[in-house]
């Protein structure tokens, strides 16, 4: 029956050019991450030239996050129904047009509005890459493909601030957005000519579920970003409860998040792990950035360069770890990556506790970076190895939302502990999250590496 539910088949996989498909997906990943990490360098110029208030500039930076939290689950389900190629084209179109709107913004309010739209476009794109890797690459090559994608993501995170600074220096703050226009158009042409479009005719759209979940996620996101009112968080909780009640009554194939997806033990456990990873990364980055600037008296630029050690180190390890996932299976690689990340946090906490020279933070950051690279490809391979093709897009969307919410929750938790205690003690927050992730990973099912 599953073979009739989706149009993708072995012949489709063989006739496509997987390496070219992966290259285009990496281009899209780089473009969206550059906007996430490079725009911060344009903030002072935006505030000065628009002019804009500090609050408006912060919302320009955070507004992008809105779409990346609210959209992925719905976008993943839409990708299952209409095919990932169509969703990629829609997302690229929205992202590119919104980028032009950002570059032409006459004031702060306009810039915030189109920046949120740009984030919605990026949110449409995010789940489709993981879905296409699963459809285009056979099981024994998916780890390698995700490892390559992880290397590109690591490079974008490491180089994003520097590239953003170069664009601002050469073209002004509007240049950070203008660069997306040729990239977006080129990516759209390549997607249209290269990408397969596997669809599942059995999937019907759950409009009510999408609206309820989007409203709940939007409320939580606003509260986390801007310390919104308590009533908004209560409203988000009510919408979440109604969403669960509505989904429970629907037929499984029509639900936004089908129950059979949540009943899959590996998927549910790994989804929780995927949420803890960005929580740990965001918490550690924020705390060490605060330490370097407020305690060690480093400039923001110098602190940024030092913190770039971790994503820079992750680049080669992400590539090689993906190949190891294919040979050894995902679970041992996932646990090893989490252990490296935990060791890196612990080493950094020791350096902070003893007020060591900042150079002694480098080993901890490097170890953390090794873990970031090793851990990238394993979760998705582990979580989707037993899922039917018709649920891959939805699974990708759940992962995308878990990652973004996890990052914000980690940042909020680390900040809360920091206000009450020291940076050293606050570093225990990301360490505890990683230990929890290791424990959850241990409950996933053992499996041999795929040879099919």
C-alpha positions as CSV (number, residue, x, y, z in Angstrom):
1,X,0.0,0.0,0.0
2,X,2.8,2.4,0.8
3,X,4.2,1.9,-2.6
4,X,0.9,3.3,-4.0
5,X,0.8,6.2,-1.6
6,X,3.9,8.0,-2.9
7,X,5.1,8.6,-6.5
8,X,8.7,8.2,-5.6
9,X,10.3,4.9,-6.7
10,X,13.7,3.3,-7.3
11,X,13.7,4.4,-10.9
12,X,13.1,8.0,-9.9
13,X,16.1,7.8,-7.6
14,X,18.3,6.3,-10.2
15,X,17.5,8.8,-12.9
16,X,18.1,11.9,-10.8
17,X,21.5,13.3,-10.1
18,X,21.8,13.0,-6.3
19,X,25.1,15.0,-6.0
20,X,23.6,18.0,-7.9
21,X,20.4,17.8,-5.9
22,X,22.5,17.9,-2.7
23,X,24.6,20.8,-4.0
24,X,21.4,22.9,-4.6
25,X,20.0,22.0,-1.1
26,X,23.4,23.1,0.4
27,X,23.1,26.4,-1.5
28,X,19.6,27.0,0.0
29,X,20.9,26.0,3.5
30,X,23.8,28.4,3.2
31,X,21.6,31.3,2.0
32,X,19.1,30.9,4.8
33,X,21.7,30.5,7.5
34,X,23.6,33.5,6.2
35,X,20.5,35.6,6.9
36,X,20.2,34.1,10.4
37,X,23.8,34.8,11.4
38,X,25.0,37.6,9.2
39,X,22.3,40.2,9.6
40,X,23.4,40.9,13.2
41,X,26.4,42.7,11.9
42,X,24.2,45.2,10.1
43,X,22.2,46.1,13.2
44,X,24.2,49.3,14.1
45,X,24.0,50.6,10.6
46,X,20.2,49.9,10.5
47,X,19.7,51.7,13.7
48,X,21.7,54.7,12.5
49,X,20.5,55.0,8.9
50,X,16.8,54.2,8.9
51,X,16.6,55.4,11.7
52,X,15.2,52.7,14.0
53,X,15.0,52.2,17.7
54,X,17.0,49.5,19.5
55,X,13.7,47.6,20.1
56,X,12.9,47.6,16.4
57,X,16.4,46.4,15.4
58,X,16.1,43.5,17.9
59,X,12.8,42.6,16.3
60,X,14.4,42.7,12.9
61,X,16.8,40.0,14.1
62,X,14.2,38.0,16.0
63,X,11.4,38.3,13.5
64,X,13.1,35.9,11.2
65,X,12.8,33.3,14.0
66,X,9.0,33.5,14.0
67,X,8.6,31.9,10.6
68,X,11.3,29.3,11.4
69,X,9.3,28.2,14.4
70,X,5.7,28.5,13.2
71,X,6.0,27.1,9.6
72,X,8.1,23.9,9.5
73,X,5.4,21.4,10.7
74,X,2.8,22.7,8.3
75,X,5.4,23.0,5.6
76,X,6.5,19.4,6.1
77,X,3.0,18.2,5.8
78,X,2.4,20.4,2.7
79,X,5.6,18.9,1.2
80,X,4.2,15.4,1.8
81,X,1.0,16.4,0.0
82,X,2.2,18.5,-2.9
83,X,5.8,17.5,-3.1
84,X,9.0,19.1,-1.8
85,X,9.9,20.8,-5.1
86,X,6.7,22.9,-5.1
87,X,7.3,23.9,-1.5
88,X,11.0,24.8,-2.3
89,X,9.9,27.0,-5.2
90,X,7.2,28.7,-3.0
91,X,9.6,29.2,-0.1
92,X,12.4,30.6,-2.4
93,X,9.9,32.9,-4.1
94,X,8.7,34.3,-0.7
95,X,12.2,34.5,0.7
96,X,13.6,36.3,-2.3
97,X,10.8,38.8,-2.6
98,X,10.9,39.5,1.1
99,X,14.7,40.0,0.9
100,X,14.0,42.7,-1.8
101,X,11.5,44.2,0.6
102,X,14.0,44.3,3.4
103,X,16.6,46.0,1.2
104,X,14.1,48.6,0.1
105,X,12.6,49.2,3.6
106,X,11.9,52.9,4.3
107,X,11.6,52.5,8.1
108,X,11.9,50.1,11.0
109,X,8.3,49.0,11.0
110,X,8.4,48.0,7.3
111,X,11.6,46.1,7.9
112,X,10.2,44.1,10.7
113,X,7.1,43.1,8.7
114,X,9.0,41.9,5.6
115,X,11.7,40.3,7.8
116,X,8.9,38.1,9.4
117,X,7.7,37.2,5.9
118,X,11.3,36.3,5.0
119,X,11.3,34.0,8.0
120,X,8.1,32.4,6.8
121,X,9.8,31.7,3.4
122,X,12.8,30.1,5.2
123,X,10.3,28.1,7.3
124,X,8.8,26.6,4.1
125,X,12.3,25.7,2.9
126,X,13.6,24.0,6.0
127,X,11.8,20.6,6.0
128,X,12.1,20.0,2.3
129,X,15.9,19.5,2.3
130,X,15.7,16.6,4.8
131,X,12.8,15.1,2.9
132,X,14.6,15.2,-0.5
133,X,17.8,13.7,1.0
134,X,15.6,10.8,2.1
135,X,13.9,10.4,-1.2
136,X,17.0,10.9,-3.5
137,X,19.7,9.0,-1.5
138,X,19.4,5.3,-0.7
139,X,19.6,4.4,3.1
140,X,23.3,3.5,3.0
141,X,24.2,7.0,1.6
142,X,22.0,9.3,3.7
143,X,24.4,9.7,6.5
144,X,27.1,10.9,4.0
145,X,24.6,13.3,2.4
146,X,23.5,14.8,5.7
147,X,27.1,15.0,6.8
148,X,27.9,17.2,3.7
149,X,24.9,19.3,4.5
150,X,26.1,19.6,8.1
151,X,29.6,20.8,6.9
152,X,28.0,23.5,4.8
153,X,25.8,24.5,7.7
154,X,28.8,24.7,10.0
155,X,30.7,26.9,7.5
156,X,27.7,29.2,7.2
157,X,27.4,29.5,11.0
158,X,31.2,30.1,11.3
159,X,31.5,32.5,8.4
160,X,28.1,34.2,8.5
161,X,29.1,37.1,10.8
162,X,32.3,37.7,8.9
163,X,30.5,37.7,5.5
164,X,27.8,39.9,6.9
165,X,30.5,42.4,8.1
166,X,32.0,42.3,4.6
167,X,28.7,43.0,2.9
168,X,27.8,45.8,5.3
169,X,31.3,47.4,4.7
170,X,31.0,47.1,0.9
171,X,27.3,47.7,0.2
172,X,25.8,49.0,3.5
173,X,23.3,47.2,5.6
174,X,20.9,46.8,2.6
175,X,23.6,44.7,0.9
176,X,23.0,41.9,3.5
177,X,19.6,41.4,1.9
178,X,20.4,42.3,-1.7
179,X,22.8,39.3,-2.0
180,X,19.8,37.0,-1.6
181,X,18.3,38.1,-4.9
182,X,20.8,36.5,-7.3
183,X,21.2,33.5,-4.9
184,X,17.4,33.0,-4.6
185,X,16.8,33.3,-8.4
186,X,19.6,30.9,-9.2
187,X,18.4,28.4,-6.6
188,X,14.9,28.6,-8.0
189,X,16.1,27.8,-11.5
190,X,18.1,24.8,-10.3
191,X,15.3,23.5,-8.1
192,X,12.9,23.6,-11.0
193,X,15.2,21.7,-13.4
194,X,16.8,19.2,-11.0
195,X,14.5,18.3,-8.1
196,X,12.1,15.3,-8.0
197,X,8.7,15.9,-6.6
198,X,7.5,12.8,-4.7
199,X,4.0,13.3,-3.3
200,X,1.5,11.3,-1.3
201,X,-2.0,11.4,-2.6
202,X,-3.3,9.9,0.6
203,X,-2.4,13.1,2.6
204,X,-5.2,15.6,3.1
205,X,-4.6,19.0,4.5
206,X,-5.6,19.7,8.1
207,X,-6.3,23.4,7.9
208,X,-7.8,23.7,11.4
209,X,-4.9,21.9,12.9
210,X,-2.4,24.1,11.1
211,X,-4.2,27.3,12.4
212,X,-4.3,26.0,16.0
213,X,-0.7,24.9,16.0
214,X,0.5,28.0,14.3
215,X,-1.3,30.2,16.8
216,X,0.1,28.3,19.8
217,X,3.7,28.3,18.4
218,X,3.4,32.0,17.6
219,X,2.3,32.8,21.1
220,X,5.1,30.8,22.7
221,X,7.7,32.3,20.3
222,X,6.5,35.9,21.1
223,X,6.8,35.3,24.8
224,X,10.3,33.8,24.6
225,X,11.6,36.5,22.3
226,X,10.0,39.6,23.9
227,X,9.0,38.4,27.4
228,X,5.3,38.8,26.4
229,X,2.4,38.9,28.8
230,X,1.3,35.9,30.8
231,X,-2.1,35.8,29.2
232,X,-0.5,35.2,25.8
233,X,1.3,32.2,27.1
234,X,-1.9,30.9,28.6
235,X,-3.7,31.4,25.3
236,X,-0.9,29.5,23.5
237,X,-1.4,26.6,26.0
238,X,-5.2,26.6,25.4
239,X,-4.6,26.5,21.6
240,X,-2.2,23.6,22.1
241,X,-4.7,21.6,24.2
242,X,-7.4,22.2,21.5
243,X,-5.0,21.2,18.8
244,X,-4.3,17.9,20.6
245,X,-8.0,17.2,21.1
246,X,-8.8,18.0,17.4
247,X,-5.9,15.9,16.1
248,X,-6.9,12.9,18.3
249,X,-10.3,12.8,16.7
250,X,-9.1,12.9,13.2
251,X,-8.3,9.9,11.0
252,X,-4.5,9.3,11.2
253,X,-3.8,10.0,7.6
254,X,-5.5,13.4,7.8
255,X,-4.0,14.7,11.0
256,X,-1.3,17.4,10.9
257,X,0.9,15.2,13.1
258,X,-0.3,11.6,12.6
259,X,-0.4,9.5,15.8
260,X,1.5,6.7,14.2
261,X,4.4,9.2,13.8
262,X,4.4,9.9,17.6
263,X,4.0,6.2,18.4
264,X,7.3,5.5,16.7
265,X,9.7,5.2,19.7
266,X,12.8,6.2,17.8
267,X,11.2,9.3,16.2
268,X,9.7,10.6,19.5
269,X,12.9,10.1,21.5
270,X,15.1,11.6,18.8
271,X,12.7,14.6,18.4
272,X,13.3,15.4,22.0
273,X,17.1,15.0,21.5
274,X,16.9,17.3,18.5
275,X,15.3,19.9,20.7
276,X,18.1,19.7,23.4
277,X,20.9,20.2,20.9
278,X,20.2,23.8,19.8
279,X,19.2,24.5,23.4
280,X,22.7,23.5,24.5
281,X,24.4,25.4,21.6
282,X,22.4,28.6,22.2
283,X,22.9,28.5,25.9
284,X,26.6,27.9,25.7
285,X,27.1,30.6,23.0
286,X,25.2,33.2,24.9
287,X,26.9,32.5,28.2
288,X,30.4,32.5,26.8
289,X,29.7,35.6,24.7
290,X,28.6,37.3,27.9
291,X,31.7,36.1,29.8
292,X,34.1,37.2,27.1
293,X,32.7,40.7,26.7
294,X,31.6,41.5,30.3
295,X,34.3,39.7,32.3
296,X,37.2,39.2,29.9
297,X,36.7,42.7,28.4
298,X,36.9,41.5,24.8
299,X,35.3,43.3,21.9
300,X,32.2,41.8,20.3
301,X,34.2,41.1,17.1
302,X,37.0,39.4,19.0
303,X,34.5,37.4,21.0
304,X,32.7,36.3,17.9
305,X,35.9,35.1,16.3
306,X,36.8,33.0,19.4
307,X,33.3,31.5,19.5
308,X,33.6,30.7,15.8
309,X,36.1,28.0,16.7
310,X,33.3,25.5,17.5
311,X,31.4,25.7,14.2
312,X,34.7,25.9,12.2
313,X,36.0,22.7,13.9
314,X,32.6,21.0,13.2
315,X,33.0,21.3,9.4
316,X,35.3,18.4,8.6
317,X,33.9,16.2,11.4
318,X,30.4,16.6,10.0
319,X,31.5,15.2,6.7
320,X,33.3,12.2,8.0
321,X,30.7,11.4,10.7
322,X,28.1,11.2,8.0
323,X,30.1,8.4,6.3
324,X,30.5,6.6,9.7
325,X,26.8,6.7,10.2
326,X,26.4,4.8,7.0
327,X,28.9,2.2,8.0
328,X,28.3,1.8,11.8
329,X,24.7,2.9,12.2
330,X,23.4,6.2,13.7
331,X,23.0,5.5,17.4
332,X,26.7,5.1,18.4
333,X,27.6,8.2,16.4
334,X,24.8,10.2,18.0
335,X,25.9,9.2,21.5
336,X,29.6,9.9,20.7
337,X,28.7,13.4,19.4
338,X,26.6,14.3,22.4
339,X,29.4,13.1,24.7
340,X,31.9,15.3,22.9
341,X,29.6,18.3,23.3
342,X,29.1,17.6,27.0
343,X,32.8,17.4,27.5
344,X,33.3,20.7,25.7
345,X,30.8,22.4,27.9
346,X,32.4,20.9,31.0
347,X,35.9,22.1,30.0
348,X,34.6,25.6,29.3
349,X,32.9,25.7,32.6
350,X,36.1,24.8,34.4
351,X,38.0,27.5,32.5
352,X,35.3,30.1,33.4
353,X,35.3,28.9,37.1
354,X,39.0,29.5,37.5
355,X,39.0,32.8,35.5
356,X,41.6,31.2,33.2
357,X,43.1,33.2,30.2
358,X,40.6,33.2,27.3
359,X,43.0,31.1,25.3
360,X,42.2,28.2,27.6
361,X,38.6,28.3,26.4
362,X,39.8,27.2,22.9
363,X,40.2,23.4,23.9
364,X,36.7,23.3,25.3
365,X,35.2,25.1,22.2
366,X,37.2,22.8,19.9
367,X,35.9,19.6,21.7
368,X,32.4,21.1,21.6
369,X,32.8,21.7,17.8
370,X,33.9,18.1,17.3
371,X,30.6,17.0,18.9
372,X,28.6,19.5,16.8
373,X,30.0,18.0,13.7
374,X,29.7,14.3,14.7
375,X,26.1,14.7,15.9
376,X,24.6,16.4,12.9
377,X,23.6,13.6,10.5
378,X,22.8,10.8,13.0
379,X,19.5,12.0,14.5
380,X,17.5,12.2,11.3
381,X,18.8,8.9,10.0
382,X,18.0,7.3,13.3
383,X,14.5,8.8,13.6
384,X,13.3,8.1,10.0
385,X,14.8,4.7,9.3
386,X,11.5,3.0,10.0
387,X,9.1,5.7,8.8
388,X,7.0,5.4,5.6
389,X,7.9,7.8,2.8
390,X,4.5,9.6,3.2
391,X,5.6,10.9,6.7
392,X,9.1,12.1,5.9
393,X,8.2,15.7,5.3
394,X,6.1,15.8,8.4
395,X,8.9,14.3,10.4
396,X,11.3,17.0,9.0
397,X,8.9,19.7,10.0
398,X,8.6,18.5,13.6
399,X,12.4,18.4,13.8
400,X,12.7,21.9,12.5
401,X,10.2,23.3,15.0
402,X,11.9,21.3,17.8
403,X,15.2,22.8,16.9
404,X,14.1,26.4,16.9
405,X,12.0,26.1,20.1
406,X,14.8,24.2,21.8
407,X,17.3,27.0,20.9
408,X,15.0,29.7,22.4
409,X,14.2,27.7,25.5
410,X,17.9,27.0,26.1
411,X,18.7,30.6,25.8
412,X,15.9,31.6,28.1
413,X,16.9,29.0,30.7
414,X,20.5,29.9,30.6
415,X,19.6,33.6,31.0
416,X,17.3,32.9,33.9
417,X,20.1,31.0,35.8
418,X,22.6,33.7,34.9
419,X,20.4,36.4,36.4
420,X,20.2,34.4,39.7
421,X,23.7,33.1,39.8
422,X,27.1,33.0,38.0
423,X,28.1,32.2,34.5
424,X,29.8,29.1,35.8
425,X,26.6,27.8,37.3
426,X,24.6,28.8,34.3
427,X,26.8,26.6,32.1
428,X,25.4,23.7,34.0
429,X,22.1,24.2,32.0
430,X,23.5,23.2,28.6
431,X,25.5,20.5,30.3
432,X,22.4,19.0,31.9
433,X,20.5,19.2,28.6
434,X,23.3,17.2,26.8
435,X,23.3,14.6,29.6
436,X,19.5,14.2,29.2
437,X,20.0,13.9,25.4
438,X,22.5,11.1,25.9
439,X,20.1,9.3,28.2
440,X,17.2,9.6,25.7
441,X,19.5,8.3,22.9
442,X,20.2,5.2,24.9
443,X,16.5,4.2,24.7
444,X,16.4,4.1,20.9
445,X,16.4,0.7,19.2
446,X,19.7,-0.8,18.2
447,X,20.1,-1.4,14.5
448,X,22.6,-2.5,11.9
449,X,23.8,0.0,9.4
450,X,21.7,-0.1,6.2
451,X,23.2,-1.8,3.2
452,X,20.2,-1.3,0.8
